[in-house]
Amino acid sequence: MSPPFGGRTLRDEVKGGDEGDISSRQYTSSEKEKAAFENDPESHPEFRRKIEAEINLLFPLYTRGTDTRKTIPKVMLEEMLRRIGPGHELKARLIPQWLPGCRRVTPGDGYLETLT
């Protein structure tokens, strides 16, 4: 499990730097944002491009020897540990032993929390 895709764009540009409740990071557009998307035909595609660009920056995750390949697995492990919570038996069964990218990477908001 990974942190939410596009999380930096949502946190910094949309929420003004506010992380909010880290245990519930599924993003819902405000009425003001919905109105901007409806009234400005370029606002939503631009918003999507920013999130896509952020995701594309993770491509080095799949290249051996890169800093991203070294740090992202730690970030994803921390995310899974946070979502499962302390002392839960699911950790041994659910946390993969392979590197990210060997299987599908997903933010899976709410999935681990529901299992626990």
Steps between C-alpha positions, in 0.01 A plus 500: 500500500625843418414844626226662288595571139529873443506560874755781480290692245187456709674596825705795377292655223144414595510477878760775546751271673250343739545121520167466679404173663774266372285194566235624257670654200246420230449836333159651430479819295345799672200679352733786403727260309203333331377841387847585366510171309157573354561865411863483385546227237878490559498478880421129530740380225773716659425348841522148351827585321661608829404172667616298199833686492552418867431131434739501204779623727486156666620321186855463643340259750533240224868574424771322700741714696291819509436692820127454441544122484678516835260731687150421370486144641565648846225759449255229391591278795443789740163565333392137542615490863308821570184368334508161672582644839713374787527133592263357240553141375415607144843659462674165453239389246444817299827689477674371186862391493552617141583848373228738382437459130525120507124503551240771456557811714181645643415771749205281608349765728304327775588142399743413781299699752192293409689171538619595848 
